[in-house]
Amino acid sequence: MKDMKITSNPHTHTSFCDGKNSPEEMVQAAIEAGFTALGFSGHSPTPFDPNFTGIVDMEGYIREIRRLKEKYRGKLAIHLGLEVDYYSKVNWRDFDYIIGAVHNIKDEVSGIYYTVDGTAEELEACINNAFGGDALATVEGYYNLVVEVARQKPHILAHFDLIRKLNFRHRFFDEESLEYHNIALSALEEAAKTGCIFEISSGGLYRGYTKEPYPAPFLLRKLAELEAPVIISSDAHDDKSLDFYFNEILFSLSDFGFREITLLGERGFYTKKIG
């Protein structure tokens, strides 16, 4: 375990969506960091969200990742992925793998889409307008969508408890409450039945929204108990975060009860024993 190092990241964004660097800059940073594989996972188009459109030039994105795959063959295994929001309509067959995620909740009455990871004001509007001011009902609505995403069988299920990103100091709901734990654990158990790989992400920690990775410790313990597959990522949006907090997460996995980890390699995903 002490000699093991994570040298891949399946969840990276570029200037094709909301990332800061070009795909080639991310490739060069990955090589410099000693990576053996890198997966690109730009955001799927989200025309329903006026504040974020996702990838606009999908053909250009696909073409550029394929170009880099050939250019850096033998130096870095590059994979073409996509992070697909629940409400996005995308042909999955165009990609090597899919990361499923929930970033929005639709108010079925008004037809308005609210983002759950934009600003606290947007989340508050979702709670007040779509759920009558009931934060726990909002949480339950979010997790119901996450389960639906998992049932679509993407390869990876992203940042399972993203709903807590804007819940700084329990602003909207008590993350330590029995009610919240029961909602999250019930959703986790349902999602785990699908066989999806659960992402353990340092992205919220890197960007200062959380003090620990997604999912929270109590959820990680349940994932280990269920023997669900997990993969480490940083949900990188810049070239400095490609392997952020990877060692810390890796070394904690055996403490939670995990015996193996999923990794991204030359031919795709594979598992490796830990501990």
DRENDOMI-834485 format. One record per residue: residue number from 1; residue in one letter; z, x, y of N, C-alpha, C in turn. Coordinates in pm, 1 decimal. Atoms other than C-alpha are relative to their C-alpha. Example, Ala and Ser with C-alpha at 12.3 -4.5 7.8 and 13.67 -1.06 7.14 Angstrom:
pos:code:nw:nu:nv:caw:cau:cav:cw:cu:cv
1:A:0.0:89.0:-119.0:780.0:1230.0:-450.0:0.0:90.0:120.0
2:S:-6.0:-82.0:-119.0:714.0:1367.0:-106.0:73.0:-77.0:109.0
END
This chain:
pos:code:nw:nu:nv:caw:cau:cav:cw:cu:cv
1:M:0.0:83.0:-121.1:0.0:0.0:0.0:0.0:86.0:125.5
2:K:-7.5:-86.9:-117.3:85.6:282.0:241.1:-133.5:66.1:29.2
3:D:128.6:-66.3:-17.0:-255.9:435.4:181.7:-113.1:-98.5:30.8
4:M:104.1:100.2:-20.0:-445.2:108.7:221.6:-23.7:-24.2:149.2
5:K:36.3:27.2:-139.0:-630.2:38.5:546.2:-109.4:-104.5:2.6
6:I:102.7:102.7:-15.6:-832.0:-261.4:657.1:-113.9:57.8:83.4
7:T:114.3:-60.0:-69.5:-1178.0:-138.1:753.1:-113.8:-100.6:17.8
8:S:100.6:103.1:-24.5:-1355.2:-466.5:817.0:62.2:-112.5:80.9
9:N:-45.1:115.6:-77.1:-1333.3:-772.7:1038.1:-108.5:-107.2:-10.4
10:P:102.0:103.8:16.2:-1511.0:-1102.1:959.2:-15.9:-90.8:120.7
11:H:-4.1:97.1:-110.6:-1435.1:-1273.8:1290.3:-13.7:74.1:132.5
12:T:26.1:-71.1:-125.4:-1599.5:-1115.2:1595.5:-98.8:-78.2:85.1
13:H:84.5:69.7:-97.4:-1760.8:-1256.8:1907.7:-63.9:101.1:93.8
14:T:75.4:-90.4:-86.7:-2011.7:-1104.8:2146.9:-43.1:-73.7:126.6
15:S:52.1:59.0:-123.9:-2185.4:-1170.3:2477.4:-97.2:-114.7:-26.9
16:F:80.9:117.5:31.0:-2397.6:-1427.6:2295.0:79.4:-129.1:17.5
17:C:-82.5:117.2:-30.1:-2100.7:-1661.7:2341.7:105.7:40.2:102.3
18:D:-105.2:-32.0:-97.1:-1763.3:-1580.0:2501.2:58.5:139.2:-18.7
19:G:-44.4:-137.6:14.9:-1728.7:-1216.8:2393.4:-39.8:85.0:120.0
20:K:25.6:-86.3:-115.7:-1726.7:-933.7:2645.8:-106.6:106.2:-26.5
21:N:91.2:-109.1:33.2:-1948.2:-685.4:2459.8:-123.3:-50.2:-73.4
22:S:121.0:32.2:75.3:-2297.8:-687.1:2317.4:26.2:23.8:-148.8
23:P:-16.9:-26.8:142.6:-2336.4:-695.5:1937.7:-5.9:148.8:-33.8
24:E:12.6:-142.1:33.5:-2447.6:-330.6:1933.3:122.3:78.3:47.0
25:E:-123.6:-65.8:-43.6:-2143.5:-223.6:2135.3:112.6:-25.8:-99.1
26:M:-101.8:30.6:101.0:-1924.4:-398.8:1878.2:-24.3:80.7:-127.6
27:V:34.4:-81.7:117.6:-2108.1:-220.2:1597.3:44.1:144.6:21.8
28:Q:-36.3:-139.0:-28.8:-2058.0:118.2:1761.2:151.4:19.0:1.3
29:A:-146.2:-7.6:-1.0:-1688.7:46.9:1817.8:55.5:-8.9:-141.1
30:A:-44.2:13.8:138.7:-1651.5:-57.5:1453.7:-19.4:130.2:-76.7
31:I:26.5:-128.3:66.2:-1810.5:265.7:1331.5:100.2:104.1:47.2
32:E:-95.4:-95.4:-55.1:-1587.9:467.8:1562.5:140.8:-23.4:-55.5
33:A:-131.4:34.0:54.9:-1284.2:284.6:1421.9:9.3:25.2:-149.8
34:G:-0.8:-29.3:142.8:-1384.2:383.1:1068.6:-26.9:-120.1:-88.0
35:F:30.4:119.9:77.7:-1501.7:38.9:959.8:-110.3:27.6:-101.9
36:T:106.9:-2.9:99.8:-1714.3:-6.5:650.1:-83.5:-127.9:5.1
37:A:72.3:127.2:-8.7:-1813.8:-369.1:723.2:42.9:-74.4:126.2
38:L:-28.5:80.2:-118.5:-1835.4:-600.8:1022.8:-75.9:-131.2:-10.4
39:G:62.5:131.7:1.8:-1902.7:-972.4:1033.0:-3.0:-60.6:138.5
40:F:12.3:69.0:-128.4:-2035.8:-1142.0:1343.4:16.9:-150.3:-22.1
41:S:-30.2:142.1:18.7:-1918.6:-1499.7:1394.9:0.4:-72.0:134.5
42:G:9.1:66.2:-129.2:-2043.3:-1637.3:1723.5:35.0:-148.1:-9.5
43:H:-36.2:141.5:-2.9:-1932.1:-1985.1:1829.3:-123.4:-88.1:-13.9
44:S:109.2:95.7:13.8:-2155.3:-2269.6:1718.1:-20.8:-75.2:131.4
45:P:25.3:75.4:-122.8:-2321.6:-2474.6:1995.6:94.5:-120.3:11.4
46:T:-90.2:112.1:-25.0:-2079.8:-2724.8:2150.5:-43.0:-73.5:126.2
47:P:51.1:67.8:-119.0:-2286.5:-2935.5:2391.7:91.0:-111.2:49.7
48:F:-94.0:105.2:-37.9:-2009.3:-3196.0:2393.8:112.8:52.0:89.0
49:D:-106.1:-60.5:-80.6:-1776.7:-2952.0:2573.9:-60.2:53.0:129.9
50:P:61.0:-42.9:-126.4:-1870.2:-2919.1:2942.7:46.6:137.1:47.6
51:N:-53.8:-129.0:-42.8:-1658.6:-2604.3:2980.6:-42.0:116.1:-89.0
52:F:37.3:-106.9:91.4:-1797.2:-2412.2:2683.0:-115.1:-47.1:-87.7
53:T:120.2:43.6:71.1:-2142.4:-2431.7:2528.2:-21.1:69.9:-133.9
54:G:26.0:-76.8:120.5:-2109.1:-2181.6:2242.5:-126.6:83.0:15.4
55:I:123.6:-78.4:-5.6:-2421.2:-1984.0:2152.9:-114.0:-88.1:48.7
56:V:114.9:73.4:-53.6:-2713.1:-2103.3:2360.9:-128.6:49.2:-65.9
57:D:120.5:-59.8:58.5:-2976.3:-1862.3:2225.0:26.9:33.5:-147.3
58:M:-31.5:-21.7:141.3:-2919.2:-1910.5:1852.0:-105.0:86.8:-68.8
59:E:105.2:-81.8:61.3:-3256.3:-1761.8:1754.8:16.9:146.7:38.4
60:G:-21.2:-136.7:-44.7:-3183.3:-1454.0:1964.9:120.2:63.0:-68.2
61:Y:-119.6:-48.5:69.1:-2837.5:-1419.7:1807.9:-32.3:41.0:-143.0
62:I:34.7:-29.7:138.6:-2971.0:-1437.2:1454.1:-91.1:122.0:-7.8
63:R:95.2:-111.5:-0.3:-3255.5:-1198.0:1533.9:70.3:132.8:28.5
64:E:-68.0:-123.5:-37.1:-3024.2:-941.2:1695.5:93.6:49.0:-110.9
65:I:-89.5:-43.6:107.8:-2768.5:-937.6:1413.6:-81.1:53.0:-117.8
66:R:86.1:-49.0:109.6:-3045.3:-898.2:1157.1:-60.0:136.0:35.5
67:R:53.4:-130.2:-43.0:-3192.0:-613.4:1361.7:104.6:108.7:-18.3
68:L:-107.7:-98.1:12.7:-2858.0:-434.9:1371.7:33.2:26.5:-146.0
69:K:-25.6:-17.3:143.1:-2809.0:-492.8:1000.3:-92.3:106.2:-58.7
70:E:96.9:-98.6:48.8:-3124.4:-291.1:933.5:19.6:135.9:67.1
71:K:-14.5:-125.4:-73.6:-3066.4:-29.5:1203.0:117.8:82.9:-50.0
72:Y:-121.6:-72.6:38.0:-2718.4:59.0:1080.2:25.2:-2.4:-150.3
73:R:-13.4:0.2:145.3:-2781.3:20.3:708.0:39.5:139.9:-48.0
74:G:-51.0:-128.0:47.6:-2589.9:296.3:528.9:115.3:53.0:83.1
75:K:-110.7:-40.7:-87.4:-2349.4:339.8:821.3:107.1:-108.7:9.4
76:L:-91.5:113.0:-12.7:-2197.0:-7.4:842.5:-66.7:-122.7:-61.0
77:A:51.6:124.5:57.4:-2242.6:-322.7:636.7:22.3:-112.1:100.9
78:I:-6.9:102.6:-103.0:-2321.8:-597.3:886.7:-37.6:-135.4:-59.7
79:H:22.1:134.3:54.2:-2301.1:-968.8:806.4:-16.6:-100.8:112.9
80:L:30.7:103.7:-98.6:-2438.5:-1265.8:997.4:79.6:-126.0:-32.0
81:G:-81.3:118.8:18.0:-2175.4:-1536.5:1027.4:-4.2:-89.3:122.0
82:L:-10.9:92.7:-112.0:-2098.4:-1829.8:1252.7:133.8:-72.6:-9.6
83:E:-121.5:80.4:-6.2:-1774.7:-1994.5:1363.4:-40.3:-140.4:42.8
84:V:50.3:134.5:-21.0:-1849.6:-2364.5:1337.3:114.3:-95.5:32.3
85:D:-98.6:100.9:-36.9:-1644.0:-2622.3:1523.2:-24.8:-128.8:-78.2
86:Y:8.1:122.8:79.1:-1572.3:-2950.1:1342.6:-111.1:-93.4:48.7
87:Y:95.2:95.7:-55.2:-1797.5:-3147.9:1576.6:-140.8:57.9:17.6
88:S:130.9:-62.8:-17.9:-2089.5:-2901.6:1578.8:-93.6:-35.3:-114.8
89:K:103.5:26.4:99.9:-2413.9:-2971.9:1396.0:-85.5:125.6:-15.0
90:V:68.7:-127.5:21.5:-2550.9:-2649.8:1247.9:-47.0:7.1:-144.9
91:N:48.5:-23.8:136.2:-2759.5:-2554.1:945.3:72.1:123.2:-56.3
92:W:-79.8:-109.9:55.3:-2514.0:-2342.0:745.6:-85.2:100.7:-77.1
93:R:81.0:-87.1:86.4:-2792.1:-2196.9:529.7:-64.5:116.4:75.0
94:D:56.6:-108.9:-78.7:-2908.4:-1975.9:817.0:91.5:122.3:6.3
95:F:-101.1:-104.0:-19.5:-2594.5:-1759.5:784.8:55.9:51.1:-132.8
96:D:-58.9:-59.9:119.4:-2429.5:-1526.1:536.9:130.9:-67.2:-36.1
97:Y:-126.5:69.4:24.7:-2098.0:-1705.6:575.7:36.7:-84.7:122.3
98:I:-42.8:92.2:-105.5:-1927.6:-1976.2:779.7:152.3:6.2:14.6
99:I:-141.5:14.9:-32.2:-1589.7:-1980.2:952.4:16.9:-140.2:58.9
100:G:-24.3:134.7:-48.6:-1465.8:-2335.7:997.9:118.8:-3.1:94.9
101:A:-106.8:1.5:-99.3:-1250.3:-2419.7:1298.4:5.6:-133.5:73.2
102:V:-17.7:115.2:-88.0:-1111.3:-2694.7:1519.1:41.7:52.1:136.6
103:H:-31.3:-36.1:-137.9:-1122.3:-2630.5:1893.6:9.7:-123.2:89.3
104:N:5.4:120.5:-81.0:-1167.5:-2986.8:2013.7:51.6:-120.2:-78.3
105:I:-36.5:130.1:56.5:-1030.4:-3334.5:1951.4:-73.9:-106.5:79.1
106:K:74.2:107.1:-65.9:-1246.1:-3635.9:2026.8:85.0:-126.1:8.7
107:D:-62.5:130.0:-19.3:-1089.6:-3949.2:2173.6:-103.3:-104.4:-42.0
108:E:98.9:91.7:54.4:-1269.9:-4209.9:1963.8:-18.6:-124.4:87.4
109:V:11.8:116.4:-88.3:-1203.9:-4479.7:2225.0:-87.6:30.7:120.5
110:S:75.0:-35.2:-121.4:-1334.8:-4305.4:2536.7:-122.7:85.4:-28.5
111:G:110.9:-90.4:32.2:-1568.6:-4063.2:2359.7:13.5:136.9:62.7
112:I:-23.2:-128.7:-66.4:-1420.1:-3772.0:2556.0:50.7:102.5:-102.0
113:Y:-46.4:-109.8:83.7:-1375.9:-3437.2:2381.3:99.4:84.9:79.8
114:Y:-101.6:-82.7:-63.8:-1058.1:-3246.1:2466.6:14.1:131.1:-77.5
115:T:-19.4:-127.8:66.1:-1021.5:-2876.6:2393.5:148.7:25.8:-19.0
116:V:-141.5:-26.1:29.3:-696.6:-2767.9:2229.9:37.9:144.9:28.4
117:D:-31.1:-140.7:-23.9:-724.6:-2398.7:2318.7:-58.3:50.9:131.2
118:G:51.3:-40.4:-130.8:-857.2:-2399.5:2674.1:112.4:28.5:97.0
119:T:-112.3:-14.5:-92.0:-584.8:-2460.6:2930.9:108.9:-99.4:-38.8
120:A:-111.4:90.7:27.6:-243.0:-2623.1:2909.5:-26.7:-136.9:60.5
121:E:30.3:126.9:-65.5:-367.0:-2889.3:3149.5:-96.1:-84.6:-84.0
122:E:93.8:72.3:85.6:-652.9:-2978.9:2914.4:69.7:-56.2:-123.0
123:L:-74.3:49.2:115.2:-417.9:-3005.6:2618.1:90.3:-116.4:40.1
124:E:-85.9:108.0:-48.8:-179.7:-3218.6:2823.6:-80.5:-128.5:20.8
125:A:86.4:116.7:-18.9:-468.7:-3449.4:2914.1:-33.8:-64.1:-134.4
126:C:27.2:51.1:134.4:-551.1:-3483.1:2545.2:119.2:-80.3:-51.4
127:I:-121.4:67.9:45.8:-192.3:-3574.5:2462.2:18.4:-133.2:71.2
128:N:-25.6:119.7:-79.8:-163.6:-3826.8:2744.3:-108.0:-106.4:-14.5
129:N:109.9:96.4:-3.2:-506.9:-3986.8:2731.5:-45.9:-46.2:-138.3
130:A:49.5:34.9:133.5:-600.0:-3977.2:2363.6:110.6:-42.4:-96.0
131:F:-109.6:29.9:92.2:-254.6:-4009.4:2204.6:119.6:-65.2:68.5
132:G:-104.1:75.4:-67.2:-53.4:-4207.9:2456.6:123.8:78.7:33.5
133:G:-113.3:-84.0:-36.0:168.0:-3915.3:2548.9:80.6:49.8:-117.0
134:D:-73.0:-39.3:121.2:276.7:-3852.8:2189.5:-51.9:135.7:-48.8
135:A:44.9:-135.3:35.2:255.9:-3475.9:2132.1:-8.3:19.3:-150.5
136:L:4.0:-17.4:145.5:338.9:-3494.8:1761.2:-117.0:-76.0:-61.9
137:A:118.5:70.9:48.6:66.6:-3753.6:1709.9:-125.5:84.0:25.7
138:T:110.5:-91.7:-30.4:-170.3:-3506.3:1877.6:-6.0:112.0:-102.4
139:V:-9.0:-105.3:100.6:-51.3:-3233.0:1644.7:-53.2:-50.5:-134.4
140:E:45.5:56.4:126.8:-108.4:-3458.6:1345.3:-150.7:-24.0:1.6
141:G:143.8:19.4:-12.4:-454.1:-3549.6:1473.8:-75.7:130.3:-14.6
142:Y:61.5:-131.8:11.8:-537.9:-3181.4:1507.9:-4.2:44.8:-146.1
143:Y:-5.6:-48.0:137.9:-422.2:-3094.6:1156.3:-84.9:-84.6:-94.4
144:N:89.2:82.3:81.2:-609.2:-3391.6:1009.5:-143.8:51.1:8.3
145:L:134.1:-55.2:-16.5:-927.5:-3242.2:1153.7:-15.1:133.7:-73.0
146:V:4.5:-128.1:71.7:-841.6:-2897.8:1013.3:-20.7:-23.3:-149.6
147:V:18.0:32.6:141.9:-811.6:-3053.1:668.0:-143.6:-44.4:-26.4
148:E:138.8:43.6:16.7:-1149.3:-3221.8:715.4:-95.9:118.4:4.2
149:V:81.8:-122.0:-4.1:-1299.9:-2885.1:810.9:7.7:72.7:-134.0
150:A:-16.7:-68.7:128.2:-1154.5:-2728.6:496.3:-76.3:-70.8:-111.0
151:R:70.6:77.4:103.8:-1303.5:-3007.3:286.5:-151.4:17.0:8.4
152:Q:142.1:-32.6:-11.1:-1646.0:-2910.6:419.6:-32.4:131.5:-70.6
153:K:10.1:-124.4:76.7:-1584.5:-2582.1:232.8:-70.9:113.8:72.7
154:P:47.2:-125.3:-60.8:-1655.9:-2308.3:486.0:58.5:115.5:-81.3
155:H:-56.1:-114.5:72.2:-1593.0:-1959.4:352.7:142.3:30.9:47.5
156:I:-129.0:-33.3:-60.9:-1302.6:-1899.6:594.2:45.7:-116.4:86.8
157:L:-59.9:98.6:-88.1:-1066.5:-2141.8:766.7:73.1:76.1:110.6
158:A:-48.3:-81.5:-111.9:-991.8:-2002.4:1113.5:132.2:-50.4:56.1
159:H:-123.5:23.6:-77.1:-658.9:-1981.9:1299.1:58.3:-139.5:-24.9
160:F:-44.4:130.5:49.3:-497.7:-2268.7:1106.7:84.9:-75.8:101.3
161:D:-90.4:68.2:-93.4:-225.7:-2346.9:1363.7:-30.8:34.9:145.3
162:L:43.2:-27.6:-137.1:-427.3:-2287.7:1680.8:64.0:-96.5:100.2
163:I:-59.4:100.3:-87.4:-261.0:-2600.4:1822.6:123.1:54.0:73.3
164:R:-117.5:-54.4:-68.0:38.3:-2384.1:1916.3:-35.6:106.9:104.0
165:K:42.0:-103.4:-94.7:-166.4:-2146.2:2132.6:54.3:-24.9:140.2
166:L:-41.5:34.0:-136.5:-76.4:-2328.4:2455.4:140.4:-59.0:5.8
167:N:-133.0:60.6:9.2:268.1:-2440.3:2340.6:110.2:100.1:34.5
168:F:-94.9:-103.9:-39.3:448.7:-2155.3:2516.9:135.3:-60.6:31.8
169:R:-137.4:48.1:-16.7:826.1:-2204.4:2506.2:12.6:-147.4:-36.6
170:H:-6.1:136.3:53.9:767.0:-2528.3:2314.3:-25.8:-103.6:109.6
171:R:29.3:88.6:-114.8:616.0:-2690.8:2622.7:-33.3:-142.2:-42.5
172:F:45.3:132.5:40.5:463.2:-2981.3:2431.0:70.4:-53.4:-124.5
173:F:-68.4:43.4:122.0:636.0:-2991.1:2090.9:86.3:114.0:-52.7
174:D:-94.6:-97.1:53.6:916.5:-2814.4:1906.5:-54.9:57.2:-130.8
175:E:59.4:-63.4:118.0:757.6:-2568.5:1661.7:101.6:25.8:-110.5
176:E:-103.7:-21.9:100.1:1091.6:-2529.2:1482.9:50.4:-131.0:-60.3
177:S:-50.7:129.0:46.1:1143.0:-2901.9:1424.2:-48.8:-31.9:-140.9
178:L:37.2:43.1:133.9:1136.8:-3055.7:1078.2:-127.0:-83.8:4.0
179:E:118.4:86.0:-11.4:877.9:-3308.0:1198.2:-127.5:83.3:9.9
180:Y:118.6:-84.5:-13.3:634.4:-3037.2:1306.1:-28.2:74.2:-130.4
181:H:17.7:-74.2:124.9:690.7:-2830.7:990.3:-59.9:-89.0:-109.2
182:N:50.9:90.4:103.5:627.4:-3132.1:767.9:-148.0:-30.9:21.0
183:I:141.1:28.1:-30.0:298.8:-3213.8:944.4:-87.3:120.3:-36.5
184:A:79.7:-120.3:23.0:173.8:-2855.2:928.9:-6.2:36.8:-148.0
185:L:-3.4:-36.4:142.3:283.7:-2792.1:570.5:-81.7:-96.3:-84.3
186:S:79.4:98.9:73.2:129.2:-3115.6:444.9:-148.8:29.8:14.7
187:A:140.6:-33.3:-24.1:-203.0:-3019.4:606.2:-38.6:127.8:-72.7
188:L:26.8:-127.1:66.7:-179.7:-2666.5:468.8:-23.1:-20.0:-149.2
189:E:13.6:23.4:143.4:-132.8:-2790.4:114.3:-131.5:-68.5:-32.5
190:E:127.8:67.1:22.9:-432.5:-3021.6:143.2:-116.9:95.4:19.8
191:A:107.9:-95.0:-27.3:-650.8:-2750.7:295.3:-11.4:104.7:-110.7
192:A:0.1:-103.5:104.8:-548.4:-2500.9:26.7:-67.7:-48.7:-127.6
193:K:64.0:54.9:120.1:-681.5:-2734.0:-244.0:-150.0:25.7:-1.7
194:T:145.3:-18.1:-9.5:-1035.7:-2663.8:-120.2:-44.3:139.5:-41.8
195:G:35.5:-136.9:36.3:-1021.0:-2292.6:-204.0:-47.6:85.2:115.6
196:C:40.3:-79.3:-115.5:-1102.9:-2178.6:150.3:87.0:124.5:14.4
197:I:-76.7:-119.4:-35.2:-997.2:-1830.8:256.0:68.7:-27.6:133.2
198:F:-73.0:20.7:-124.5:-724.3:-1863.9:518.0:2.4:129.0:81.0
199:E:-2.2:-114.8:-89.8:-754.7:-1632.8:814.9:141.8:25.3:50.6
200:I:-120.9:-42.9:-69.5:-448.7:-1439.0:927.7:-48.5:76.5:122.3
201:S:65.5:-49.1:-120.8:-545.8:-1374.4:1287.6:99.3:55.7:100.8
202:S:-81.0:-60.7:-105.7:-399.1:-1141.5:1548.1:-53.8:-33.3:138.7
203:G:66.6:29.6:-127.3:-617.9:-1294.9:1821.0:92.0:-55.8:106.4
204:G:-91.9:57.7:-97.3:-349.5:-1504.7:1988.6:100.5:100.9:50.2
205:L:-94.0:-105.8:-35.4:-113.1:-1210.1:1985.4:-65.6:99.1:95.7
206:Y:71.6:-95.9:-84.2:-374.1:-976.4:2137.4:-18.6:-52.4:141.9
207:R:27.2:58.1:-131.1:-449.0:-1216.6:2419.8:125.3:-54.4:69.0
208:G:-126.2:33.3:-65.3:-81.0:-1282.3:2493.1:42.3:-145.2:-7.4
209:Y:-36.9:140.7:11.0:-64.6:-1646.0:2386.2:114.3:-22.5:-99.0
210:T:-103.2:16.2:101.6:163.2:-1599.4:2085.6:73.8:132.4:-20.6
211:K:-78.1:-119.2:30.2:428.0:-1356.5:1967.8:-14.5:41.9:-145.6
212:E:24.0:-29.4:140.7:303.4:-1354.0:1609.8:-140.1:-47.9:-35.4
213:P:134.6:43.1:39.1:-25.9:-1398.3:1426.7:-3.0:-148.0:-38.4
214:Y:21.6:129.4:66.7:-172.4:-1728.6:1313.9:-27.3:29.8:-146.8
215:P:-97.3:107.2:-15.2:-50.1:-1885.7:1088.5:143.2:54.4:16.4
216:A:-139.9:-36.9:-19.3:323.7:-1882.9:1164.9:64.7:38.2:-132.8
217:P:-64.5:-48.6:123.3:563.4:-1722.0:911.8:27.3:-106.7:-104.7
218:F:-31.4:101.5:101.2:670.2:-2047.6:743.7:-125.8:-47.8:-72.0
219:L:126.5:36.1:62.7:304.9:-2127.0:677.7:-52.3:111.9:-89.5
220:L:39.7:-112.6:84.5:235.2:-1778.6:544.5:77.5:0.0:-131.4
221:R:-79.3:6.2:123.5:519.7:-1817.3:296.9:-54.6:-106.8:-94.5
222:K:56.2:106.1:83.2:368.3:-2142.6:173.9:-135.5:41.4:-57.5
223:L:128.6:-47.9:51.6:22.2:-1985.5:145.2:19.1:96.0:-116.5
224:A:-28.3:-93.6:108.9:168.6:-1707.3:-68.3:46.9:-75.1:-123.7
225:E:-50.2:81.2:112.0:349.8:-1962.3:-283.3:-114.2:-72.1:-71.3
226:L:115.2:70.5:55.5:23.0:-2151.2:-332.7:-105.7:95.2:-56.2
227:E:96.1:-103.8:41.0:-158.4:-1822.2:-408.3:-137.1:-24.7:62.8
228:A:124.8:23.1:-73.3:-418.7:-1914.7:-146.7:-58.4:132.7:46.9
229:P:62.1:-124.2:-48.8:-670.4:-1644.4:-52.6:15.9:14.9:150.6
230:V:-15.0:-27.2:-143.6:-614.1:-1479.8:285.8:-81.6:122.7:38.7
231:I:75.4:-113.1:-53.7:-813.6:-1242.6:503.9:51.6:30.3:139.9
232:I:-50.3:-41.6:-130.6:-704.7:-1044.2:809.9:-115.9:11.4:98.8
233:S:100.1:-14.3:-106.3:-899.7:-1071.5:1135.0:71.5:11.2:133.6
234:S:-57.4:-3.0:-134.8:-847.2:-1023.4:1505.9:-68.9:-99.2:93.0
235:D:76.0:92.6:-85.1:-1088.2:-1293.0:1629.1:-42.5:75.8:125.7
236:A:27.9:-94.5:-108.5:-1222.3:-1007.9:1840.2:-100.7:-55.0:100.1
237:H:89.5:36.1:-109.4:-1375.9:-1089.9:2177.6:-33.7:120.8:86.6
238:D:38.0:-124.0:-68.0:-1397.9:-727.2:2293.6:11.4:115.4:-98.8
239:D:8.4:-111.8:93.7:-1452.2:-387.1:2137.9:131.5:75.1:-17.5
240:K:-129.7:-66.6:13.3:-1088.9:-281.2:2184.5:89.6:-68.1:-103.7
241:S:-90.7:80.3:83.6:-946.2:-548.8:1955.0:-44.8:-12.0:-145.2
242:L:58.6:18.3:132.2:-1149.7:-501.7:1637.3:100.5:11.5:-114.3
243:D:-99.3:-14.2:107.6:-854.3:-384.4:1426.6:142.0:-16.1:52.9
244:F:-130.9:17.2:-62.7:-566.6:-497.3:1647.5:101.5:-60.7:-96.0
245:Y:-116.0:46.5:77.0:-236.7:-536.1:1458.6:-28.8:-13.3:-150.2
246:F:35.7:12.7:141.2:-410.9:-502.3:1119.8:105.5:62.5:-90.9
247:N:-98.3:-66.6:85.7:-162.0:-252.6:976.8:129.0:-79.5:-9.8
248:E:-124.8:76.3:-0.9:136.8:-460.5:1081.4:-10.2:-124.8:-88.9
249:I:18.9:118.4:85.0:-6.2:-771.9:916.1:-6.5:41.1:-146.4
250:L:16.8:-45.6:138.0:-108.1:-584.3:603.8:132.9:36.4:-64.3
251:F:-126.2:-46.5:56.7:232.3:-425.4:553.9:103.0:-112.4:-14.7
252:S:-93.4:112.2:11.3:406.0:-763.2:594.9:-35.5:-95.2:-113.7
253:L:46.9:98.8:95.9:202.0:-946.4:331.8:86.0:-7.0:-126.1
254:S:-81.4:0.9:121.9:408.6:-839.8:30.6:136.4:-62.2:25.8
255:D:-127.5:62.3:-33.6:723.7:-952.2:212.1:-9.4:-152.0:-4.3
256:F:20.6:144.8:7.6:577.1:-1302.2:231.9:-27.0:-46.2:-142.6
257:G:25.3:35.0:139.4:491.6:-1289.1:-138.3:-144.5:8.2:-43.2
258:F:140.3:-14.0:38.1:119.2:-1215.1:-133.9:-18.2:116.9:-96.2
259:R:29.6:-105.1:97.1:-19.6:-1010.8:-421.6:-139.8:57.7:16.5
260:E:134.7:-51.4:-23.4:-379.0:-971.3:-308.8:-52.7:-49.6:133.7
261:I:61.1:32.5:-128.7:-597.3:-989.9:-2.2:-150.9:-7.1:-17.8
262:T:145.7:6.2:-1.5:-959.3:-1084.9:60.8:-51.5:92.6:109.5
263:L:59.4:-94.1:-94.6:-1176.6:-827.3:234.0:-150.2:-26.5:10.4
264:L:144.5:6.5:-18.0:-1530.0:-814.1:370.3:-58.2:136.1:-33.0
265:G:59.8:-125.9:41.5:-1739.8:-550.0:201.2:-150.6:-0.5:14.4
266:E:144.8:-15.8:-13.4:-2098.9:-441.9:162.7:-75.6:-123.6:-47.3
267:R:71.0:114.8:57.7:-2199.4:-740.1:-52.4:64.6:-134.6:33.7
268:G:-65.8:125.3:-34.0:-1968.3:-998.6:99.3:150.3:8.4:-23.5
269:F:-145.0:4.5:15.4:-1611.8:-1105.2:24.2:43.4:40.8:-140.5
270:Y:-58.2:-38.7:126.9:-1400.0:-953.3:-248.9:151.3:7.2:15.5
271:T:-146.4:-4.2:-5.6:-1029.1:-939.1:-338.1:52.0:134.9:-46.8
272:K:-63.6:-127.0:36.7:-797.4:-642.6:-370.0:150.1:-21.2:-13.7
273:K:-143.7:10.2:22.0:-445.5:-613.8:-509.1:75.6:76.6:108.4
274:I:-86.7:-69.5:-94.0:-166.6:-520.5:-270.4:139.6:10.4:-59.4
275:G:-137.4:-14.0:47.3:191.5:-410.0:-318.3:12.7:101.0:-112.1
END
